[in-house]
Amino acid sequence: MENLDSQVTEFLIRAKKATYAGKGAESTSSRPKSHDLQYSEGGLTYIDTYLGGERFAGEEALWHDGEPFWTMNYVGRVTGENFSGDFLKEALLKVPADNPFRGPEHYEDGGYVYECEVSGDTNWFSGREIISLNGEQIYECLFHGGSIK
């Protein structure tokens, strides 16, 4: 698969909402101290695995009938005080179908502001998300990925 079709994109969004963003249960750790979350429907499987907490790195990937076809790597860190993981998950629940990578371009609530910029499409992309509180950046995450063969 090259660019994700609408059915795969809809699956990816459901998977994201059912796992990390939706506070889903972790599956068995695939590596020492990794956090792993998995979601499957029919022949499609989504796995998100990451290491760390305040400073973290991870990968989301998609498989069709056991064959990997899409991946996204990410690395991020908390850079200021009063970071809210709940606010981040709230923003990630709003993942848009036209950019199904992280959260929306802009979201705010209670003084927190989430912003996400993406270049490219599901075949080959990179992006950055930040969270600010009262005008001060307190979190950043870089991500990139695309289709794989």
N, C-alpha and C positions, 0 to 999 in steps of 0.2 A: 504494500500500500504506500502511496506517496502522501498527498495531502489527506487528512482525515475526512471521511465522508460524514454526512450529518448523523447517521446512526452511531458511528464510532465516537463522534464528538459528544453526542447525548449520553453515551455510555460513560465516557471520560468524566463528564460533569456529574453524573450520578455517583460514580466511584469516588470522586473527590469529596462530595457532600456526605458520603457514607463512611469515610475514613477520617483523616486528620481534621479537616474543617468541621465535620459533624461530630467530633469527639468519639469516633468509633473505636472499638476494642482493637488492641494490638494483636497481631498474630505471633507465631513463634519467631524468635530472633534468628536471623539468617547468619549473623556474624556476632562476635562478642560485643555485648552492650549496644547493639543496634536496635532501633525502633522500627518495626515492620508492620505495615498495614496492607491488607489485601481485600480485593473485591472482585467477584466473578459473576458473569451472566452468560449463559449459553457457552459459546466458544471463546468469549473474550475474558481476559484477566488483566487486572490492574494491580501493580505492587508499588508501594511507596516505602522506601527504606532510608533511614537517616541516622546519623551519629551526632551526638552532642545535644546541647540545649540552648544556652545563651549564645554560643558560637556553634554552628551546625553545618553539616554538608549532607546531601542526600541525592536520591534519584527516584523519579517516578518512571514507570515503564508500562507498556501495553504489549500483550501477547494475543494472537489469534490462533486457536487450536495448537497451543504450545510453541508457536513461532513468534519471537520478538519482532515488532515492527515499528515501534516509536518509543522515544525516551526523552526525558528532561532532567538535567542535572541542576542542582541549586546549592548555593552556599550563602549563609547569612549570619548576622550577629546583632545583638542588642548593643546600641551605642550610647544610650542615655538612661536616665532614671524613669521609673513609673511605666515601663513597658507592660502592655497587657496582651498576653497570649489569647485571651478571650476576644479582644478586639480584632486581632489578626485573624482568628478563625471566623469571626463574624464577616470580615471583608472577604475571606476566601470562599465563604458560602455563596457569594455573589459573583462567582466566576462566570464571565460572559461567553456565550457560544461562539462569537466571532474571534475571541482570543482566549481559548480554553486552557490557559497556562497557570495563572495564579488568580488574582482578584480583578475587580473592575479598574478602569482608569482612575477613578476618584471615588472615595467613600469617606464620610466623616460621621462621628458620633461622640458627643461628650468631650469635645476638645481634641480628640484624636482624629488625625487625618491620614488616610491610606492613599498612596498614589502608585500607579503601575504604568510603566512605559514598555512597549514591545516593538521590536523591529522584526519583520519577516512574517512567515505564515507557519502552519503546523509542520511543513516539510523541513524548514530550516529557520530558526528564530533565536533571538536573544532578548533579554529584558532585565529590568531592575524595578524593584518595589521598595518603597520607603514608608515608614510611619513617623509622623511628627506629633508632638503633643504641645499645644500652645505655641506653635511656631518653631519648636526645637526638634530636630531629627533625633529619634531615639532607637531606630531600627533600620536595617537595610538588608536586602537579599538580591543576589544576582542569579540569573537562571539562563539556560540555553539548551537547545536540543533540536530534535527533528526526527524524520523518518530514518529507519536503519534497515540495512539489508544484510 
